[in-house]
Amino acid sequence: MFLGAGIGLRRGFYETLPRTERALDWVEIVPENFLTLGGRSQRALDACAERWPLLPHGVGLNIGGPDPLDDGYVTRLAALTRRLKSPFFSDHLCYSRLGGVYLHDLLPLPFNEEAVEHVVPRVREVMDRVGLPFLLENPSYYARMPGGTLSEATFLRCVAEEAGCGLLLDVNNIYVNAQNHGYEPRAFVDALPLERVAQIHLAGHERRPDVLIDTHGGPVCDDVWSLYRYVLERTGPVSTLIEWDQDIPSMEAVLDEADRARQLLREAAR
């Protein structure tokens, strides 16, 4: 399902986003912020749901962790997606909890067959319980986990194809990882099962002397826009989100970025 260009519902936009007259095609939410509903958050969510499709993009599923899936979390997530009538939902191919302790980070898995065999049945369980198509995002990472025997692209392909899920392709993460780990980002894109890409993320990053940091704290840079165009040449138009989570500017500035993505989506459609 192609939705167009969207932005995230952030706390600073609770009052202004539902009233905007700017072009906007859909809105992404972090479901953890809305699983316990009430007050201002509830009002903002309901107001946005009256105008746009809402897509939950989680950070707490812990799909790759050794702990059992959090039964209560999955139950509440399923209820939220039903209430919002979301067409699909997403989370990250990572782990974020160990021994019941949330690590407040999205940590990479080893790229190997054992990890594939661990993740695939968990993805299938989540899809069965939520009852919607599920997308996994390629995360940014700063160290390769020990025991890797597959390339990152092959790992993503194996998980998606064996689990029967889709991909949320974070183009900024591809660029950041390629720069930090020394591979060619376009070759990485070509190695993916692009027919499974149902959503794209674009974001900013911070350039330090020896590493790029995936901050979501600035505008999308020219190199990431160029890589985005490359992806669209191969996929056609894909629902695209502008992620801006730190040093968030005015809502108008974020919508300007979404306008740029929308124009590139139109060009890809032609």
C-alpha positions as CSV (number, residue, x, y, z in Angstrom):
1,M,0.0,0.0,0.0
2,F,1.5,3.3,-1.1
3,L,0.6,6.2,1.2
4,G,2.9,9.0,0.1
5,A,5.1,11.2,2.4
6,G,4.6,11.4,6.2
7,I,6.1,12.7,9.4
8,G,6.1,11.5,13.0
9,L,3.7,12.6,15.7
10,R,6.0,14.2,18.2
11,R,5.0,15.7,21.5
12,G,5.8,19.2,20.3
13,F,3.3,18.8,17.5
14,Y,0.3,17.5,19.5
15,E,-1.5,20.8,19.1
16,T,-0.4,22.0,15.7
17,L,-0.2,18.9,13.6
18,P,-3.9,18.0,13.6
19,R,-4.7,21.6,12.5
20,T,-2.1,21.9,9.7
21,E,-3.3,22.9,6.2
22,R,0.0,21.8,4.7
23,A,0.1,18.7,2.5
24,L,0.6,15.5,4.5
25,D,-0.3,12.0,3.5
26,W,0.1,9.9,6.6
27,V,1.5,10.0,10.2
28,E,3.8,7.6,12.0
29,I,3.6,7.1,15.8
30,V,5.8,5.4,18.3
31,P,3.3,3.0,19.8
32,E,5.0,2.9,23.2
33,N,3.9,6.5,23.7
34,F,0.3,5.6,23.2
35,L,-0.3,2.1,24.6
36,T,-1.6,3.7,27.8
37,L,-3.9,6.4,26.4
38,G,-5.3,9.5,28.1
39,G,-5.3,13.2,28.2
40,R,-3.3,15.3,25.7
41,S,-1.7,12.3,24.0
42,Q,-5.2,10.7,23.4
43,R,-6.6,13.8,22.0
44,A,-3.7,14.3,19.6
45,L,-3.8,10.7,18.4
46,D,-7.6,10.8,17.8
47,A,-7.4,14.1,16.0
48,C,-4.7,12.8,13.7
49,A,-6.6,9.5,13.1
50,E,-9.5,11.5,11.8
51,R,-7.4,13.0,9.0
52,W,-4.6,10.5,8.1
53,P,-3.6,6.9,8.1
54,L,-1.5,6.2,11.3
55,L,1.4,3.7,11.2
56,P,2.9,2.4,14.5
57,H,6.7,2.1,14.4
58,G,7.8,0.4,17.6
59,V,11.1,0.4,19.6
60,G,10.2,-2.1,22.3
61,L,9.3,-5.4,20.6
62,N,12.8,-6.9,21.1
63,I,12.3,-9.2,18.1
64,G,15.9,-10.4,18.2
65,G,16.5,-10.7,21.9
66,P,16.8,-13.9,23.9
67,D,14.0,-13.1,26.3
68,P,10.5,-14.4,25.4
69,L,8.3,-11.9,23.6
70,D,6.5,-9.6,26.0
71,D,3.0,-11.0,25.9
72,G,1.4,-7.9,27.4
73,Y,3.2,-5.6,25.0
74,V,2.1,-7.6,21.9
75,T,-1.5,-7.7,23.2
76,R,-1.6,-3.9,23.7
77,L,0.1,-3.3,20.3
78,A,-2.5,-5.5,18.6
79,A,-5.3,-3.5,20.3
80,L,-3.8,-0.2,19.3
81,T,-3.4,-1.2,15.6
82,R,-7.0,-2.4,15.5
83,R,-8.3,0.9,17.1
84,L,-6.3,3.0,14.6
85,K,-7.1,0.7,11.6
86,S,-3.4,0.7,10.6
87,P,-2.6,-1.0,7.3
88,F,0.7,-2.3,8.7
89,F,3.1,-1.8,11.5
90,S,6.9,-2.0,12.0
91,D,9.8,-2.4,14.4
92,H,13.6,-2.9,14.3
93,L,15.6,-6.1,13.5
94,C,17.6,-5.8,16.7
95,Y,17.5,-6.6,20.4
96,S,16.6,-4.1,23.1
97,R,16.1,-6.2,26.3
98,L,18.1,-8.7,28.2
99,G,17.0,-10.6,31.4
100,G,13.9,-8.4,31.5
101,V,15.8,-5.2,31.5
102,Y,15.2,-2.7,28.7
103,L,18.5,-1.4,27.4
104,H,17.1,1.8,25.9
105,D,19.0,1.2,22.7
106,L,18.5,-0.8,19.5
107,L,21.4,-3.2,19.4
108,P,22.5,-5.3,16.4
109,L,22.3,-9.0,16.0
110,P,25.0,-11.3,14.7
111,F,24.5,-11.8,11.0
112,N,24.3,-15.6,11.0
113,E,22.0,-18.5,10.4
114,E,21.4,-19.1,14.1
115,A,20.1,-15.5,14.5
116,V,17.8,-16.1,11.5
117,E,16.4,-19.3,13.0
118,H,15.8,-17.4,16.3
119,V,14.1,-14.4,14.8
120,V,11.9,-16.0,12.1
121,P,9.4,-17.8,14.4
122,R,9.2,-14.7,16.6
123,V,8.3,-12.6,13.6
124,R,5.6,-15.1,12.5
125,E,4.1,-15.1,16.0
126,V,3.9,-11.3,16.1
127,M,2.2,-11.2,12.7
128,D,-0.3,-13.9,13.7
129,R,-1.2,-12.1,17.0
130,V,-1.4,-8.6,15.6
131,G,-3.1,-9.8,12.4
132,L,-1.4,-7.2,10.1
133,P,1.6,-7.1,7.7
134,F,4.8,-6.5,9.7
135,L,7.9,-4.7,8.5
136,L,11.4,-5.0,10.0
137,E,13.8,-2.0,9.8
138,N,17.5,-2.3,9.1
139,P,19.1,-0.6,12.2
140,S,22.2,1.5,12.4
141,Y,25.1,-0.1,14.3
142,Y,28.6,0.8,15.3
143,A,30.2,-2.6,15.9
144,R,29.7,-5.9,14.2
145,M,28.5,-8.6,16.6
146,P,30.8,-11.6,17.0
147,G,29.9,-14.8,15.1
148,G,28.7,-13.2,11.9
149,T,28.9,-15.5,8.8
150,L,26.5,-13.7,6.5
151,S,26.6,-10.2,5.0
152,E,24.1,-7.8,6.4
153,A,22.1,-7.7,3.2
154,T,21.9,-11.5,3.1
155,F,20.9,-11.6,6.8
156,L,18.0,-9.1,6.1
157,R,17.0,-11.2,3.0
158,C,16.9,-14.5,4.9
159,V,14.8,-13.1,7.8
160,A,12.3,-11.4,5.5
161,E,11.9,-14.2,3.1
162,E,11.7,-17.0,5.7
163,A,9.4,-15.1,8.0
164,G,7.2,-13.8,5.2
165,C,7.5,-10.2,6.4
166,G,8.2,-6.9,4.7
167,L,11.1,-4.4,5.1
168,L,11.2,-0.9,6.3
169,L,14.2,0.4,4.5
170,D,16.0,3.2,6.4
171,V,18.0,4.9,3.8
172,N,19.9,7.0,6.3
173,N,20.9,3.9,8.2
174,I,22.2,2.3,5.0
175,Y,24.4,5.4,4.3
176,V,25.6,5.6,7.9
177,N,26.5,1.9,8.1
178,A,28.2,2.0,4.7
179,Q,30.4,4.9,5.7
180,N,31.2,3.5,9.1
181,H,31.9,-0.1,7.9
182,G,33.3,0.5,4.5
183,Y,30.9,-0.8,2.0
184,E,29.2,0.6,-1.1
185,P,25.6,1.7,-0.2
186,R,24.2,1.2,-3.7
187,A,25.6,-2.4,-3.9
188,F,23.9,-3.0,-0.5
189,V,20.6,-1.8,-1.9
190,D,21.0,-4.0,-4.9
191,A,21.5,-7.1,-2.7
192,L,18.2,-6.6,-0.9
193,P,14.8,-8.2,-1.7
194,L,13.5,-4.8,-2.8
195,E,10.1,-6.3,-3.6
196,R,9.5,-6.5,0.1
197,V,10.2,-2.8,0.9
198,A,6.8,-1.3,1.9
199,Q,8.1,1.8,3.8
200,I,11.2,4.0,3.8
201,H,12.7,6.2,6.5
202,L,14.8,9.3,5.8
203,A,16.7,11.2,8.6
204,G,19.7,13.2,9.4
205,H,22.9,12.1,11.1
206,E,25.9,13.7,12.8
207,R,29.3,13.6,11.2
208,R,32.2,13.2,13.6
209,P,35.9,12.9,12.7
210,D,35.9,9.1,12.7
211,V,32.3,8.0,12.6
212,L,28.8,9.0,11.5
213,I,26.1,8.9,14.3
214,D,22.5,8.2,13.4
215,T,20.9,11.0,15.5
216,H,17.7,11.9,13.6
217,G,18.7,15.4,14.7
218,G,18.9,17.3,11.4
219,P,17.8,17.6,7.8
220,V,18.4,14.8,5.3
221,C,21.8,15.4,3.7
222,D,22.4,15.5,-0.1
223,D,24.1,12.1,-0.2
224,V,21.1,10.4,1.5
225,W,18.7,12.2,-0.8
226,S,20.8,10.8,-3.7
227,L,20.7,7.3,-2.3
228,Y,16.9,7.6,-1.8
229,R,16.5,8.5,-5.5
230,Y,18.6,5.4,-6.3
231,V,16.3,3.2,-4.2
232,L,13.1,4.7,-5.8
233,E,14.5,4.0,-9.3
234,R,14.5,0.3,-8.3
235,T,11.3,0.1,-6.2
236,G,9.0,2.7,-7.6
237,P,7.1,5.0,-5.1
238,V,7.2,3.7,-1.5
239,S,5.6,5.3,1.5
240,T,8.3,7.5,3.0
241,L,8.7,9.1,6.4
242,I,10.9,12.0,7.5
243,E,12.3,11.0,11.0
244,W,13.3,13.9,13.2
245,D,13.6,12.9,16.9
246,Q,16.3,15.2,18.4
247,D,16.7,19.0,18.2
248,I,13.3,19.0,16.5
249,P,12.7,22.2,14.6
250,S,9.4,23.8,13.7
251,M,6.8,21.5,12.3
252,E,7.0,23.6,9.1
253,A,10.6,22.6,8.7
254,V,9.8,18.9,9.0
255,L,6.9,19.3,6.5
256,D,9.4,21.0,4.1
257,E,11.5,17.8,4.1
258,A,8.3,15.7,3.5
259,D,7.5,18.0,0.6
260,R,10.9,17.2,-0.9
261,A,10.3,13.5,-0.5
262,R,6.8,13.8,-2.0
263,Q,8.3,15.5,-5.1
264,L,10.8,12.7,-5.6
265,L,8.0,10.1,-5.2
266,R,6.0,11.9,-7.9
267,E,9.1,11.7,-10.2
268,A,9.5,8.0,-9.4
269,A,5.9,7.4,-10.3
270,R,6.4,9.1,-13.7
